[in-house]
Amino acid sequence: MDSFATSRLKATRLAREDLPDLVQLHLDGEVSRFLGGVRTPTQTATYLETSLRHWADHGLGLWTLRTDDGAFVGRAGLRHVELEGVPELEVAYTFVRSAWQQGFATEIAKALVEVWEKRCSEPSLVGIVMKGNLSSERVLLKTGFSYERDALFHDAQCSAFRRVR
């Protein structure tokens, strides 16, 4: 599934051509504060290559998000992660600041839940939220996730939310 759309967003499979947009996204300290911190262009290039390998290995991953006029607004997807030693399928989304507070995160999270329900066999989907990211917690709760527990992810305190079939 290389692409899909919601009412306001077009999601296309992440590609090397997306690197400039991802670099700008990851250089924004306010955006990146819940992603482990600002990433340099080199770190973002490595992140992109890792994401492309994820697609090759699993047939899913991150999509680039654009509005109808082609403006880049973020990235989102389903990816395999390890949470405290347990393999999980995670729903993930990140938006440029200008797209915040417009309902895009809830819109894409609902769409990703549909993708999971229709195309994935995992019995549950996890949402990992860094402590203090109340907006992301609200998005997950609105899309049918329940708080499960506090956890450690990439050496950072987070909350794990889960949605079960």
Secondary structure, 3 states (H helix, E strand, C coil): CCEEECCCCEEEECCHHHHHHHHHHHHCHHHHCCCCCCCCHHHHHHHHHHHHHHHHHHCCCEEEEECCCCCEEEEEEEEEEEECCEEEEEEEEEECHHHCCCCHHHHHHHHHHHHHHHHCCCCEEEEEEECCCHHHHHHHHHCCCEEEEEEEECCEEEEEEEEEC
